[in-house]
Amino acid sequence: MNSTKTTDKSEPRDIRRKLGLNQQQFWSKIGVTQSGGSRYESGQRRHGCHRILEE
């Protein structure tokens, strides 16, 4: 079974990597902690950062 997920939006992890930033650098630019950004990237969307990214 293929575990690849398909979305219409760019994934924050992909954007961050293309910019050459680590999690701390990337997420702090939009006012999210590194741990919150890490949870978002791993699919544990307990943090409100998804609202920030959609704006």
C-alpha atoms as one frame of an Amber mdcrd trajectory, in Angstrom:
protein
   0.000   0.000   0.000   1.297   3.438  -0.915   1.558   5.796   2.054   2.219
   8.948   0.017  -0.248  11.710   0.780  -1.505  14.075  -1.877  -2.535  17.640
  -1.135  -3.369  20.705  -3.180  -1.226  22.932  -0.978   2.535  23.001  -0.654
   3.675  21.300   2.508   5.423  23.617   4.996   8.290  21.114   5.377   8.935
  21.236   1.616   8.842  25.031   1.580  11.162  25.210   4.595  13.659  22.843
   3.004  13.602  24.720  -0.328  14.417  27.892   1.601  17.283  26.110   3.355
  15.931  26.895   6.829  15.811  24.696   9.901  12.577  24.419  11.881  13.585
  27.079  14.393  14.403  29.610  11.675  11.328  28.905   9.555   8.659  28.691
  12.216   9.934  31.659  14.234   9.464  33.878  11.167   5.715  33.281  11.383
   5.451  33.359  15.160   5.290  29.630  15.872   7.562  27.723  18.232   9.880
  25.072  16.823   8.031  22.372  18.728   4.674  23.583  17.411   6.023  23.645
  13.871   7.468  20.174  14.301   4.104  18.845  15.450   2.423  20.493  12.463
   4.946  19.003  10.034   4.487  15.535  11.524   0.707  15.707  11.264  -0.057
  16.350  14.929  -1.934  19.548  14.212  -2.576  20.527  17.814  -1.107  23.966
  17.284  -2.935  26.831  15.614  -0.157  27.349  13.065  -2.310  25.888  10.265
  -4.442  29.029  10.483  -1.371  31.216  10.093  -0.210  29.273   7.043  -3.594
  29.547   5.347  -3.680  33.349   5.621
